[in-house]
Structures are given as C-alpha cells and as structure tokens.
C-alpha cells in the first residue's frame, strides 16, 4: 500500500489546522529508509489547550473519532478512522527525548503535496525506542519483584497462621498424594 495519498491528506489537514507536530515511530523511520513496517502514524506535539482544540478539528476534518485510551495515566491521544482503520497517535512526551523543541531541531521537512510534515531524525527515533525498551524492561522487573514480594508476604502470612494453630491442626496445610494420582491440601 502506498501511504503517500494518506500522508498528503494528513499533512494538508495539519497545515489547515495549524497544528505543529513531528512524525515519530516506525512511520518516521520508514520514511528515513529504515526497513520497518507500521499500521499507524505516531506524532509528538505540544500539549496545550489550543493544540487539543486543533486536534479535535483535525479529527473532524479527517472523519476520525478521537479517544484518550489510557486517560488519565497517559498523554496519548488517538484518532481512528473506522472504515479504513487508519490510526494517528499523538503524544506530548517521548522516552529518550528531552523536549518537543529538541526533537524539532533535528527533524527533517518532508513535503506531501504543498504541506509538510516534520519527520524525526532516525537517531532520535532509535534513542526513543531504546529508552522505551529499557523502561519496559525495568517496569517488568519491578512488577516481577512486586509479585515475588507479594507472594513472599502471602507465604509468611500462611506460616504465621500455621504456627498459631495447635500442632495437631497444622497438617491440613501439608500436600498429600492421592491414591489415584495428584495431590491435595
């Protein structure tokens, strides 16, 4: 599929709405020649009340519905065109990127028709992806540690409960083998 007509329409709509955004993610990497594929377009923008109004204007002009999937925990705004499945994601913060201004200073202008889209530099895209991967890995480790801690806490609570019982009542906490196989408490 050739995304140029889609990007031309998106770029013109951004121009008409005067919405300043930078294309990031796999679509930006693909435009820079990276061998990646994507089904959506990711953009970084400055989250201001005026830009949020512009985003709604863009959604209306493109015939898209607007959602904030992880509200209020996230600054992700998503526009979806139901009949085509085209998805535009807008974020105001990007892992590994200091600010919108710093990303913009390295971005390249790519013209679709008479409208331009700023495309993030490939180094910035890679830095962002690495930072996100590192953060996800840390979050996963933290989640596993919390789970282990919770499991340990539950185990300690069972031991405390067991020790509070008289000796002859403690056996129901032991696993026993059943004659037909398996085990039970």
VMD Tcl script that builds the backbone (N, CA, C; Angstrom):
set m [mol new atoms 555]
animate dup $m
set s [atomselect $m all]
$s set {name element resname resid chain x y z} {
  {N N UNK 1 A 0.841 -1.183 0.000}
  {CA C UNK 1 A 0.000 0.000 0.000}
  {C C UNK 1 A 0.885 1.244 0.000}
  {N N UNK 2 A 0.556 2.208 -0.792}
  {CA C UNK 2 A 1.276 3.468 -0.865}
  {C C UNK 2 A 0.638 4.445 0.117}
  {N N UNK 3 A 1.407 4.873 1.111}
  {CA C UNK 3 A 0.871 5.765 2.142}
  {C C UNK 3 A 0.914 7.230 1.744}
  {N N UNK 4 A 1.488 7.538 0.585}
  {CA C UNK 4 A 1.634 8.942 0.194}
  {C C UNK 4 A 0.311 9.698 0.129}
  {N N UNK 5 A -0.758 9.146 -0.494}
  {CA C UNK 5 A -2.028 9.899 -0.510}
  {C C UNK 5 A -2.572 10.156 0.902}
  {N N UNK 6 A -2.398 9.186 1.769}
  {CA C UNK 6 A -2.865 9.340 3.157}
  {C C UNK 6 A -2.067 10.434 3.850}
  {N N UNK 7 A -0.731 10.372 3.706}
  {CA C UNK 7 A 0.118 11.374 4.345}
  {C C UNK 7 A -0.102 12.762 3.746}
  {N N UNK 8 A -0.410 12.826 2.468}
  {CA C UNK 8 A -0.709 14.120 1.839}
  {C C UNK 8 A -1.947 14.741 2.477}
  {N N UNK 9 A -2.978 13.929 2.660}
  {CA C UNK 9 A -4.213 14.424 3.282}
  {C C UNK 9 A -3.975 14.819 4.734}
  {N N UNK 10 A -3.221 13.996 5.458}
  {CA C UNK 10 A -2.915 14.286 6.862}
  {C C UNK 10 A -2.101 15.578 6.955}
  {N N UNK 11 A -1.063 15.704 6.128}
  {CA C UNK 11 A -0.214 16.896 6.153}
  {C C UNK 11 A -1.020 18.154 5.852}
  {N N UNK 12 A -1.900 18.078 4.851}
  {CA C UNK 12 A -2.719 19.239 4.490}
  {C C UNK 12 A -3.669 19.600 5.625}
  {N N UNK 13 A -4.212 18.586 6.286}
  {CA C UNK 13 A -5.128 18.830 7.404}
  {C C UNK 13 A -4.393 19.483 8.564}
  {N N UNK 14 A -3.173 19.022 8.852}
  {CA C UNK 14 A -2.365 19.652 9.903}
  {C C UNK 14 A -2.079 21.108 9.538}
  {N N UNK 15 A -1.757 21.332 8.273}
  {CA C UNK 15 A -1.457 22.695 7.804}
  {C C UNK 15 A -2.683 23.589 7.975}
  {N N UNK 16 A -3.846 23.087 7.553}
  {CA C UNK 16 A -5.081 23.865 7.674}
  {C C UNK 16 A -5.417 24.175 9.132}
  {N N UNK 17 A -5.159 23.218 10.009}
  {CA C UNK 17 A -5.454 23.401 11.437}
  {C C UNK 17 A -4.326 24.135 12.164}
  {N N UNK 18 A -3.218 24.358 11.455}
  {CA C UNK 18 A -2.026 24.991 12.037}
  {C C UNK 18 A -1.541 24.222 13.276}
  {N N UNK 19 A -1.576 22.893 13.164}
  {CA C UNK 19 A -1.122 22.012 14.238}
  {C C UNK 19 A 0.318 21.611 13.963}
  {N N UNK 20 A 1.207 21.973 14.869}
  {CA C UNK 20 A 2.634 21.697 14.744}
  {C C UNK 20 A 2.935 20.346 15.387}
  {N N UNK 21 A 3.293 19.363 14.572}
  {CA C UNK 21 A 3.579 18.016 15.056}
  {C C UNK 21 A 4.855 17.497 14.388}
  {N N UNK 22 A 5.396 16.434 14.971}
  {CA C UNK 22 A 6.565 15.773 14.396}
  {C C UNK 22 A 6.242 14.288 14.283}
  {N N UNK 23 A 6.404 13.734 13.097}
  {CA C UNK 23 A 6.185 12.307 12.888}
  {C C UNK 23 A 7.320 11.544 13.552}
  {N N UNK 24 A 6.966 10.573 14.391}
  {CA C UNK 24 A 7.951 9.756 15.105}
  {C C UNK 24 A 7.585 8.287 14.898}
  {N N UNK 25 A 8.314 7.387 15.495}
  {CA C UNK 25 A 7.977 5.972 15.443}
  {C C UNK 25 A 8.363 5.328 14.128}
  {N N UNK 26 A 7.763 4.167 13.862}
  {CA C UNK 26 A 8.139 3.382 12.684}
  {C C UNK 26 A 7.825 4.075 11.361}
  {N N UNK 27 A 6.745 4.854 11.305}
  {CA C UNK 27 A 6.439 5.559 10.056}
  {C C UNK 27 A 7.546 6.551 9.732}
  {N N UNK 28 A 8.032 7.261 10.739}
  {CA C UNK 28 A 9.136 8.208 10.529}
  {C C UNK 28 A 10.398 7.460 10.137}
  {N N UNK 29 A 10.658 6.348 10.800}
  {CA C UNK 29 A 11.845 5.547 10.477}
  {C C UNK 29 A 11.762 5.014 9.049}
  {N N UNK 30 A 10.578 4.584 8.624}
  {CA C UNK 30 A 10.402 4.073 7.263}
  {C C UNK 30 A 10.656 5.166 6.231}
  {N N UNK 31 A 10.187 6.389 6.527}
  {CA C UNK 31 A 10.433 7.499 5.605}
  {C C UNK 31 A 11.927 7.820 5.494}
  {N N UNK 32 A 12.677 7.463 6.520}
  {CA C UNK 32 A 14.130 7.703 6.514}
  {C C UNK 32 A 14.884 6.512 5.933}
  {N N UNK 33 A 14.151 5.500 5.478}
  {CA C UNK 33 A 14.793 4.367 4.823}
  {C C UNK 33 A 14.994 3.141 5.691}
  {N N UNK 34 A 14.539 3.172 6.943}
  {CA C UNK 34 A 14.694 2.012 7.829}
  {C C UNK 34 A 13.753 0.893 7.374}
  {N N UNK 35 A 14.203 -0.346 7.442}
  {CA C UNK 35 A 13.365 -1.475 6.995}
  {C C UNK 35 A 12.347 -1.896 8.055}
  {N N UNK 36 A 11.343 -1.056 8.277}
  {CA C UNK 36 A 10.312 -1.338 9.279}
  {C C UNK 36 A 8.945 -1.183 8.634}
  {N N UNK 37 A 7.946 -1.751 9.270}
  {CA C UNK 37 A 6.574 -1.579 8.803}
  {C C UNK 37 A 5.739 -1.058 9.959}
  {N N UNK 38 A 4.626 -0.481 9.628}
  {CA C UNK 38 A 3.740 0.041 10.661}
  {C C UNK 38 A 2.335 0.151 10.111}
  {N N UNK 39 A 1.373 0.158 10.989}
  {CA C UNK 39 A -0.018 0.325 10.589}
  {C C UNK 39 A -0.602 1.623 11.118}
  {N N UNK 40 A 0.233 2.404 11.803}
  {CA C UNK 40 A -0.264 3.668 12.337}
  {C C UNK 40 A 0.798 4.747 12.173}
  {N N UNK 41 A 0.397 5.967 12.494}
  {CA C UNK 41 A 1.292 7.110 12.419}
  {C C UNK 41 A 1.363 7.724 13.817}
  {N N UNK 42 A 2.572 7.892 14.318}
  {CA C UNK 42 A 2.774 8.457 15.650}
  {C C UNK 42 A 3.354 9.850 15.520}
  {N N UNK 43 A 2.818 10.774 16.307}
  {CA C UNK 43 A 3.266 12.156 16.264}
  {C C UNK 43 A 3.522 12.661 17.672}
  {N N UNK 44 A 4.533 13.526 17.797}
  {CA C UNK 44 A 4.746 14.233 19.056}
  {C C UNK 44 A 4.228 15.646 18.850}
  {N N UNK 45 A 3.571 16.182 19.878}
  {CA C UNK 45 A 3.058 17.550 19.810}
  {C C UNK 45 A 3.167 18.186 21.182}
  {N N UNK 46 A 3.016 19.492 21.205}
  {CA C UNK 46 A 2.978 20.194 22.496}
  {C C UNK 46 A 1.538 20.139 22.995}
  {N N UNK 47 A 1.378 19.629 24.204}
  {CA C UNK 47 A 0.037 19.509 24.771}
  {C C UNK 47 A -0.347 20.850 25.403}
  {N N UNK 48 A -1.147 21.607 24.675}
  {CA C UNK 48 A -1.682 22.873 25.160}
  {C C UNK 48 A -3.182 22.850 24.900}
  {N N UNK 49 A -3.945 23.660 25.615}
  {CA C UNK 49 A -5.390 23.703 25.341}
  {C C UNK 49 A -5.692 24.027 23.878}
  {N N UNK 50 A -4.918 24.935 23.288}
  {CA C UNK 50 A -5.146 25.299 21.894}
  {C C UNK 50 A -4.852 24.114 20.963}
  {N N UNK 51 A -3.754 23.403 21.208}
  {CA C UNK 51 A -3.421 22.252 20.362}
  {C C UNK 51 A -4.424 21.112 20.529}
  {N N UNK 52 A -4.991 20.954 21.713}
  {CA C UNK 52 A -6.028 19.932 21.899}
  {C C UNK 52 A -7.272 20.284 21.081}
  {N N UNK 53 A -7.598 21.582 20.999}
  {CA C UNK 53 A -8.721 22.016 20.147}
  {C C UNK 53 A -8.393 21.745 18.683}
  {N N UNK 54 A -7.157 22.024 18.288}
  {CA C UNK 54 A -6.728 21.781 16.912}
  {C C UNK 54 A -6.804 20.297 16.581}
  {N N UNK 55 A -6.458 19.467 17.559}
  {CA C UNK 55 A -6.509 18.019 17.363}
  {C C UNK 55 A -7.944 17.569 17.079}
  {N N UNK 56 A -8.906 18.144 17.797}
  {CA C UNK 56 A -10.317 17.821 17.548}
  {C C UNK 56 A -10.741 18.289 16.162}
  {N N UNK 57 A -10.221 19.435 15.746}
  {CA C UNK 57 A -10.520 19.957 14.413}
  {C C UNK 57 A -9.960 19.012 13.347}
  {N N UNK 58 A -8.740 18.510 13.572}
  {CA C UNK 58 A -8.110 17.557 12.651}
  {C C UNK 58 A -8.953 16.287 12.575}
  {N N UNK 59 A -9.397 15.791 13.721}
  {CA C UNK 59 A -10.220 14.572 13.764}
  {C C UNK 59 A -11.476 14.763 12.921}
  {N N UNK 60 A -12.136 15.888 13.086}
  {CA C UNK 60 A -13.355 16.152 12.323}
  {C C UNK 60 A -13.079 16.240 10.826}
  {N N UNK 61 A -11.993 16.922 10.457}
  {CA C UNK 61 A -11.665 17.105 9.040}
  {C C UNK 61 A -11.303 15.789 8.362}
  {N N UNK 62 A -10.708 14.862 9.139}
  {CA C UNK 62 A -10.313 13.568 8.575}
  {C C UNK 62 A -11.378 12.492 8.764}
  {N N UNK 63 A -12.497 12.852 9.396}
  {CA C UNK 63 A -13.565 11.878 9.628}
  {C C UNK 63 A -13.134 10.785 10.601}
  {N N UNK 64 A -12.423 11.194 11.635}
  {CA C UNK 64 A -11.894 10.233 12.612}
  {C C UNK 64 A -12.532 10.458 13.973}
  {N N UNK 65 A -12.595 9.376 14.750}
  {CA C UNK 65 A -13.037 9.515 16.131}
  {C C UNK 65 A -11.803 9.752 16.992}
  {N N UNK 66 A -12.017 10.462 18.080}
  {CA C UNK 66 A -10.918 10.826 18.964}
  {C C UNK 66 A -11.099 10.147 20.318}
  {N N UNK 67 A -10.031 9.529 20.809}
  {CA C UNK 67 A -10.078 8.893 22.127}
  {C C UNK 67 A -8.794 9.199 22.882}
  {N N UNK 68 A -8.864 8.979 24.172}
  {CA C UNK 68 A -7.673 9.040 25.018}
  {C C UNK 68 A -7.647 7.717 25.776}
  {N N UNK 69 A -7.055 6.659 25.142}
  {CA C UNK 69 A -7.184 5.288 25.642}
  {C C UNK 69 A -6.751 5.049 27.084}
  {N N UNK 70 A -5.711 5.691 27.537}
  {CA C UNK 70 A -5.200 5.387 28.874}
  {C C UNK 70 A -5.392 6.557 29.822}
  {N N UNK 71 A -6.423 7.351 29.575}
  {CA C UNK 71 A -6.718 8.520 30.397}
  {C C UNK 71 A -7.007 8.092 31.826}
  {N N UNK 72 A -6.538 8.739 32.843}
  {CA C UNK 72 A -5.702 9.920 32.867}
  {C C UNK 72 A -4.212 9.605 33.025}
  {N N UNK 73 A -3.851 8.341 32.966}
  {CA C UNK 73 A -2.465 7.946 33.229}
  {C C UNK 73 A -1.512 8.274 32.088}
  {N N UNK 74 A -2.036 8.629 30.934}
  {CA C UNK 74 A -1.185 8.807 29.770}
  {C C UNK 74 A -1.542 10.076 29.016}
  {N N UNK 75 A -0.582 10.579 28.273}
  {CA C UNK 75 A -0.816 11.729 27.405}
  {C C UNK 75 A -0.975 11.277 25.965}
  {N N UNK 76 A -1.531 10.105 25.760}
  {CA C UNK 76 A -1.752 9.587 24.411}
  {C C UNK 76 A -3.145 9.989 23.944}
  {N N UNK 77 A -3.184 10.584 22.758}
  {CA C UNK 77 A -4.451 10.935 22.113}
  {C C UNK 77 A -4.492 10.172 20.796}
  {N N UNK 78 A -5.577 9.477 20.533}
  {CA C UNK 78 A -5.664 8.601 19.364}
  {C C UNK 78 A -6.838 9.009 18.481}
  {N N UNK 79 A -6.545 9.140 17.187}
  {CA C UNK 79 A -7.579 9.382 16.190}
  {C C UNK 79 A -7.683 8.130 15.340}
  {N N UNK 80 A -8.897 7.640 15.143}
  {CA C UNK 80 A -9.102 6.412 14.365}
  {C C UNK 80 A -10.171 6.652 13.313}
  {N N UNK 81 A -9.865 6.217 12.103}
  {CA C UNK 81 A -10.843 6.249 11.022}
  {C C UNK 81 A -11.389 4.828 10.904}
  {N N UNK 82 A -12.592 4.629 11.347}
  {CA C UNK 82 A -13.142 3.274 11.477}
  {C C UNK 82 A -13.223 2.513 10.167}
  {N N UNK 83 A -13.617 3.155 9.077}
  {CA C UNK 83 A -13.783 2.414 7.826}
  {C C UNK 83 A -12.463 1.981 7.206}
  {N N UNK 84 A -11.388 2.745 7.408}
  {CA C UNK 84 A -10.095 2.370 6.825}
  {C C UNK 84 A -9.140 1.762 7.846}
  {N N UNK 85 A -9.403 2.012 9.132}
  {CA C UNK 85 A -8.508 1.513 10.174}
  {C C UNK 85 A -7.276 2.379 10.392}
  {N N UNK 86 A -7.194 3.507 9.691}
  {CA C UNK 86 A -6.048 4.394 9.875}
  {C C UNK 86 A -6.067 4.949 11.292}
  {N N UNK 87 A -4.900 4.943 11.913}
  {CA C UNK 87 A -4.788 5.379 13.294}
  {C C UNK 87 A -3.665 6.391 13.414}
  {N N UNK 88 A -3.968 7.517 14.049}
  {CA C UNK 88 A -2.973 8.540 14.334}
  {C C UNK 88 A -2.858 8.665 15.845}
  {N N UNK 89 A -1.652 8.497 16.362}
  {CA C UNK 89 A -1.414 8.639 17.796}
  {C C UNK 89 A -0.600 9.905 18.036}
  {N N UNK 90 A -0.991 10.661 19.058}
  {CA C UNK 90 A -0.310 11.898 19.411}
  {C C UNK 90 A 0.140 11.810 20.868}
  {N N UNK 91 A 1.407 12.074 21.106}
  {CA C UNK 91 A 1.952 12.050 22.460}
  {C C UNK 91 A 2.666 13.363 22.723}
  {N N UNK 92 A 2.649 13.787 23.969}
  {CA C UNK 92 A 3.351 15.022 24.314}
  {C C UNK 92 A 4.691 14.731 24.976}
  {N N UNK 93 A 4.912 13.492 25.354}
  {CA C UNK 93 A 6.201 13.082 25.924}
  {C C UNK 93 A 6.658 11.829 25.203}
  {N N UNK 94 A 7.958 11.737 24.993}
  {CA C UNK 94 A 8.520 10.600 24.287}
  {C C UNK 94 A 9.760 10.149 25.044}
  {N N UNK 95 A 9.840 8.874 25.350}
  {CA C UNK 95 A 11.006 8.340 26.071}
  {C C UNK 95 A 12.280 8.690 25.314}
  {N N UNK 96 A 13.295 9.124 26.043}
  {CA C UNK 96 A 14.586 9.416 25.439}
  {C C UNK 96 A 14.668 10.748 24.719}
  {N N UNK 97 A 13.593 11.519 24.725}
  {CA C UNK 97 A 13.574 12.823 24.057}
  {C C UNK 97 A 13.356 13.889 25.121}
  {N N UNK 98 A 14.262 14.873 25.150}
  {CA C UNK 98 A 14.177 15.911 26.179}
  {C C UNK 98 A 12.926 16.769 26.043}
  {N N UNK 99 A 12.650 17.217 24.824}
  {CA C UNK 99 A 11.514 18.116 24.628}
  {C C UNK 99 A 11.095 18.115 23.163}
  {N N UNK 100 A 9.937 18.691 22.934}
  {CA C UNK 100 A 9.438 18.860 21.572}
  {C C UNK 100 A 10.433 19.710 20.778}
  {N N UNK 101 A 10.926 20.760 21.410}
  {CA C UNK 101 A 11.872 21.657 20.751}
  {C C UNK 101 A 13.155 20.969 20.326}
  {N N UNK 102 A 13.689 20.116 21.198}
  {CA C UNK 102 A 14.931 19.416 20.840}
  {C C UNK 102 A 14.685 18.427 19.698}
  {N N UNK 103 A 13.528 17.764 19.701}
  {CA C UNK 103 A 13.192 16.845 18.622}
  {C C UNK 103 A 13.001 17.612 17.312}
  {N N UNK 104 A 12.354 18.761 17.413}
  {CA C UNK 104 A 12.084 19.590 16.232}
  {C C UNK 104 A 13.385 20.113 15.622}
  {N N UNK 105 A 14.368 20.414 16.462}
  {CA C UNK 105 A 15.623 20.979 15.953}
  {C C UNK 105 A 16.394 20.001 15.065}
  {N N UNK 106 A 16.147 18.706 15.210}
  {CA C UNK 106 A 16.814 17.691 14.394}
  {C C UNK 106 A 15.932 17.147 13.272}
  {N N UNK 107 A 14.648 17.518 13.280}
  {CA C UNK 107 A 13.677 16.938 12.349}
  {C C UNK 107 A 13.892 17.446 10.923}
  {N N UNK 108 A 13.515 16.593 9.975}
  {CA C UNK 108 A 13.599 16.944 8.556}
  {C C UNK 108 A 12.206 17.284 8.050}
  {N N UNK 109 A 12.134 18.215 7.113}
  {CA C UNK 109 A 10.865 18.561 6.493}
  {C C UNK 109 A 10.643 17.640 5.300}
  {N N UNK 110 A 9.480 16.996 5.276}
  {CA C UNK 110 A 9.117 16.159 4.139}
  {C C UNK 110 A 7.793 16.707 3.617}
  {N N UNK 111 A 7.763 17.014 2.317}
  {CA C UNK 111 A 6.562 17.603 1.722}
  {C C UNK 111 A 5.703 16.539 1.064}
  {N N UNK 112 A 4.425 16.634 1.335}
  {CA C UNK 112 A 3.407 15.808 0.690}
  {C C UNK 112 A 2.450 16.803 0.068}
  {N N UNK 113 A 2.495 16.923 -1.247}
  {CA C UNK 113 A 1.744 17.985 -1.914}
  {C C UNK 113 A 2.391 19.302 -1.523}
  {N N UNK 114 A 1.561 20.244 -1.071}
  {CA C UNK 114 A 2.092 21.543 -0.661}
  {C C UNK 114 A 2.277 21.657 0.849}
  {N N UNK 115 A 1.945 20.596 1.553}
  {CA C UNK 115 A 2.037 20.628 3.012}
  {C C UNK 115 A 3.217 19.779 3.476}
  {N N UNK 116 A 3.824 20.225 4.555}
  {CA C UNK 116 A 4.983 19.492 5.075}
  {C C UNK 116 A 4.622 18.763 6.368}
  {N N UNK 117 A 5.372 17.719 6.588}
  {CA C UNK 117 A 5.343 17.034 7.879}
  {C C UNK 117 A 6.780 17.002 8.358}
  {N N UNK 118 A 6.979 17.387 9.595}
  {CA C UNK 118 A 8.303 17.250 10.185}
  {C C UNK 118 A 8.485 15.786 10.567}
  {N N UNK 119 A 9.626 15.222 10.187}
  {CA C UNK 119 A 9.914 13.820 10.457}
  {C C UNK 119 A 11.119 13.755 11.386}
  {N N UNK 120 A 10.946 13.086 12.499}
  {CA C UNK 120 A 12.020 12.985 13.484}
  {C C UNK 120 A 13.257 12.340 12.867}
  {N N UNK 121 A 14.411 12.778 13.335}
  {CA C UNK 121 A 15.685 12.224 12.907}
  {C C UNK 121 A 15.772 10.759 13.334}
  {N N UNK 122 A 16.368 9.924 12.495}
  {CA C UNK 122 A 16.453 8.493 12.775}
  {C C UNK 122 A 17.184 8.222 14.097}
  {N N UNK 123 A 18.221 8.996 14.395}
  {CA C UNK 123 A 18.933 8.816 15.672}
  {C C UNK 123 A 18.004 9.071 16.858}
  {N N UNK 124 A 17.145 10.093 16.745}
  {CA C UNK 124 A 16.192 10.379 17.823}
  {C C UNK 124 A 15.160 9.261 17.957}
  {N N UNK 125 A 14.728 8.710 16.826}
  {CA C UNK 125 A 13.753 7.611 16.853}
  {C C UNK 125 A 14.365 6.385 17.537}
  {N N UNK 126 A 15.596 6.058 17.157}
  {CA C UNK 126 A 16.278 4.905 17.750}
  {C C UNK 126 A 16.500 5.126 19.239}
  {N N UNK 127 A 16.921 6.333 19.619}
  {CA C UNK 127 A 17.138 6.649 21.035}
  {C C UNK 127 A 15.840 6.479 21.819}
  {N N UNK 128 A 14.736 6.937 21.240}
  {CA C UNK 128 A 13.443 6.822 21.903}
  {C C UNK 128 A 13.025 5.365 22.062}
  {N N UNK 129 A 13.204 4.585 20.999}
  {CA C UNK 129 A 12.837 3.163 21.065}
  {C C UNK 129 A 13.675 2.425 22.101}
  {N N UNK 130 A 14.969 2.731 22.156}
  {CA C UNK 130 A 15.838 2.096 23.165}
  {C C UNK 130 A 15.428 2.479 24.572}
  {N N UNK 131 A 15.132 3.764 24.773}
  {CA C UNK 131 A 14.716 4.232 26.099}
  {C C UNK 131 A 13.412 3.568 26.520}
  {N N UNK 132 A 12.475 3.409 25.577}
  {CA C UNK 132 A 11.201 2.772 25.887}
  {C C UNK 132 A 11.417 1.296 26.221}
  {N N UNK 133 A 12.272 0.628 25.444}
  {CA C UNK 133 A 12.549 -0.785 25.700}
  {C C UNK 133 A 13.195 -0.966 27.080}
  {N N UNK 134 A 14.115 -0.071 27.404}
  {CA C UNK 134 A 14.791 -0.120 28.703}
  {C C UNK 134 A 13.793 0.108 29.834}
  {N N UNK 135 A 12.887 1.076 29.633}
  {CA C UNK 135 A 11.884 1.370 30.650}
  {C C UNK 135 A 10.916 0.192 30.825}
  {N N UNK 136 A 10.490 -0.413 29.696}
  {CA C UNK 136 A 9.595 -1.564 29.775}
  {C C UNK 136 A 10.261 -2.710 30.522}
  {N N UNK 137 A 11.555 -2.912 30.242}
  {CA C UNK 137 A 12.297 -3.975 30.907}
  {C C UNK 137 A 12.367 -3.710 32.411}
  {N N UNK 138 A 12.635 -2.456 32.796}
  {CA C UNK 138 A 12.695 -2.086 34.209}
  {C C UNK 138 A 11.323 -2.268 34.847}
  {N N UNK 139 A 10.265 -1.837 34.147}
  {CA C UNK 139 A 8.904 -1.995 34.677}
  {C C UNK 139 A 8.561 -3.465 34.867}
  {N N UNK 140 A 8.977 -4.309 33.918}
  {CA C UNK 140 A 8.722 -5.742 34.017}
  {C C UNK 140 A 9.450 -6.322 35.234}
  {N N UNK 141 A 10.729 -5.923 35.406}
  {CA C UNK 141 A 11.498 -6.398 36.567}
  {C C UNK 141 A 10.848 -5.935 37.858}
  {N N UNK 142 A 10.419 -4.672 37.905}
  {CA C UNK 142 A 9.762 -4.141 39.096}
  {C C UNK 142 A 8.469 -4.896 39.389}
  {N N UNK 143 A 7.704 -5.189 38.334}
  {CA C UNK 143 A 6.441 -5.915 38.509}
  {C C UNK 143 A 6.701 -7.325 39.036}
  {N N UNK 144 A 7.718 -7.993 38.482}
  {CA C UNK 144 A 8.052 -9.338 38.957}
  {C C UNK 144 A 8.532 -9.302 40.405}
  {N N UNK 145 A 9.325 -8.294 40.750}
  {CA C UNK 145 A 9.802 -8.159 42.127}
  {C C UNK 145 A 8.627 -7.918 43.069}
  {N N UNK 146 A 7.678 -7.085 42.659}
  {CA C UNK 146 A 6.493 -6.818 43.486}
  {C C UNK 146 A 5.665 -8.079 43.653}
  {N N UNK 147 A 5.520 -8.842 42.564}
  {CA C UNK 147 A 4.785 -10.097 42.633}
  {C C UNK 147 A 5.455 -11.063 43.602}
  {N N UNK 148 A 6.787 -11.150 43.488}
  {CA C UNK 148 A 7.535 -12.032 44.376}
  {C C UNK 148 A 7.384 -11.577 45.819}
  {N N UNK 149 A 7.450 -10.261 46.025}
  {CA C UNK 149 A 7.305 -9.709 47.363}
  {C C UNK 149 A 5.921 -10.040 47.911}
  {N N UNK 150 A 4.884 -9.896 47.068}
  {CA C UNK 150 A 3.511 -10.208 47.477}
  {C C UNK 150 A 3.372 -11.699 47.769}
  {N N UNK 151 A 3.996 -12.526 46.939}
  {CA C UNK 151 A 3.974 -13.968 47.137}
  {C C UNK 151 A 4.668 -14.331 48.447}
  {N N UNK 152 A 5.812 -13.701 48.692}
  {CA C UNK 152 A 6.542 -13.940 49.942}
  {C C UNK 152 A 5.699 -13.515 51.146}
  {N N UNK 153 A 5.023 -12.374 51.005}
  {CA C UNK 153 A 4.181 -11.867 52.096}
  {C C UNK 153 A 3.049 -12.857 52.379}
  {N N UNK 154 A 2.435 -13.378 51.325}
  {CA C UNK 154 A 1.343 -14.346 51.492}
  {C C UNK 154 A 1.859 -15.625 52.132}
  {N N UNK 155 A 3.046 -16.038 51.706}
  {CA C UNK 155 A 3.640 -17.248 52.278}
  {C C UNK 155 A 3.944 -17.047 53.766}
  {N N UNK 156 A 4.493 -15.887 54.111}
  {CA C UNK 156 A 4.777 -15.606 55.527}
  {C C UNK 156 A 3.493 -15.585 56.350}
  {N N UNK 157 A 2.424 -15.025 55.757}
  {CA C UNK 157 A 1.141 -14.985 56.453}
  {C C UNK 157 A 0.610 -16.399 56.685}
  {N N UNK 158 A 0.757 -17.281 55.698}
  {CA C UNK 158 A 0.340 -18.679 55.866}
  {C C UNK 158 A 1.141 -19.345 56.974}
  {N N UNK 159 A 2.433 -19.075 57.013}
  {CA C UNK 159 A 3.285 -19.673 58.056}
  {C C UNK 159 A 2.859 -19.164 59.431}
  {N N UNK 160 A 2.604 -17.837 59.537}
  {CA C UNK 160 A 2.138 -17.284 60.812}
  {C C UNK 160 A 0.839 -17.951 61.257}
  {N N UNK 161 A -0.090 -18.117 60.302}
  {CA C UNK 161 A -1.369 -18.760 60.599}
  {C C UNK 161 A -1.144 -20.201 61.041}
  {N N UNK 162 A -0.286 -20.897 60.331}
  {CA C UNK 162 A 0.029 -22.284 60.661}
  {C C UNK 162 A 0.614 -22.399 62.067}
  {N N UNK 163 A 1.545 -21.512 62.391}
  {CA C UNK 163 A 2.198 -21.571 63.697}
  {C C UNK 163 A 1.256 -21.191 64.837}
  {N N UNK 164 A 0.197 -20.463 64.532}
  {CA C UNK 164 A -0.754 -20.096 65.582}
  {C C UNK 164 A -1.683 -21.257 65.947}
  {N N UNK 165 A -1.722 -22.288 65.083}
  {CA C UNK 165 A -2.588 -23.448 65.334}
  {C C UNK 165 A -1.887 -24.451 66.258}
  {N N UNK 166 A -2.699 -25.244 66.985}
  {CA C UNK 166 A -2.085 -26.320 67.759}
  {C C UNK 166 A -1.434 -27.326 66.798}
  {N N UNK 167 A -0.434 -28.024 67.259}
  {CA C UNK 167 A 0.347 -28.941 66.431}
  {C C UNK 167 A -0.541 -29.936 65.677}
  {N N UNK 168 A -1.559 -30.478 66.304}
  {CA C UNK 168 A -2.403 -31.487 65.646}
  {C C UNK 168 A -3.309 -30.895 64.562}
  {N N UNK 169 A -3.424 -29.601 64.483}
  {CA C UNK 169 A -4.247 -28.957 63.453}
  {C C UNK 169 A -3.420 -28.461 62.262}
  {N N UNK 170 A -2.095 -28.536 62.344}
  {CA C UNK 170 A -1.229 -27.987 61.305}
  {C C UNK 170 A -1.157 -28.863 60.061}
  {N N UNK 171 A -1.606 -30.076 60.112}
  {CA C UNK 171 A -1.431 -30.999 58.996}
  {C C UNK 171 A -2.247 -30.642 57.766}
  {N N UNK 172 A -3.330 -29.887 57.918}
  {CA C UNK 172 A -4.144 -29.582 56.748}
  {C C UNK 172 A -3.438 -28.609 55.786}
  {N N UNK 173 A -2.293 -28.053 56.187}
  {CA C UNK 173 A -1.514 -27.209 55.295}
  {C C UNK 173 A -0.536 -28.017 54.445}
  {N N UNK 174 A -0.420 -29.300 54.733}
  {CA C UNK 174 A 0.528 -30.136 54.001}
  {C C UNK 174 A -0.132 -30.719 52.769}
  {N N UNK 175 A 0.620 -30.846 51.709}
  {CA C UNK 175 A 0.112 -31.515 50.496}
  {C C UNK 175 A 0.239 -33.015 50.716}
  {N N UNK 176 A -0.781 -33.742 50.319}
  {CA C UNK 176 A -0.728 -35.201 50.434}
  {C C UNK 176 A -1.003 -35.794 49.066}
  {N N UNK 177 A -0.380 -36.897 48.772}
  {CA C UNK 177 A -0.596 -37.582 47.490}
  {C C UNK 177 A -1.893 -38.390 47.590}
  {N N UNK 178 A -2.686 -38.265 46.544}
  {CA C UNK 178 A -3.924 -39.018 46.494}
  {C C UNK 178 A -3.670 -40.374 45.858}
  {N N UNK 179 A -4.436 -41.418 46.231}
  {CA C UNK 179 A -4.181 -42.768 45.701}
  {C C UNK 179 A -4.286 -42.858 44.162}
  {N N UNK 180 A -5.195 -42.078 43.561}
  {CA C UNK 180 A -5.342 -42.140 42.105}
  {C C UNK 180 A -4.459 -41.128 41.372}
  {N N UNK 181 A -3.491 -40.548 42.052}
  {CA C UNK 181 A -2.577 -39.583 41.451}
  {C C UNK 181 A -2.952 -38.170 41.825}
  {N N UNK 182 A -2.073 -37.271 41.655}
  {CA C UNK 182 A -2.300 -35.879 42.002}
  {C C UNK 182 A -2.036 -35.637 43.465}
  {N N UNK 183 A -2.421 -34.473 43.908}
  {CA C UNK 183 A -2.207 -34.135 45.333}
  {C C UNK 183 A -3.296 -33.201 45.779}
  {N N UNK 184 A -3.413 -33.042 47.066}
  {CA C UNK 184 A -4.411 -32.151 47.654}
  {C C UNK 184 A -3.840 -31.595 48.933}
  {N N UNK 185 A -4.497 -30.561 49.387}
  {CA C UNK 185 A -4.079 -29.976 50.677}
  {C C UNK 185 A -4.769 -30.665 51.805}
}
mol reanalyze $m
mol bondsrecalc $m
mol representation Tube
mol addrep $m
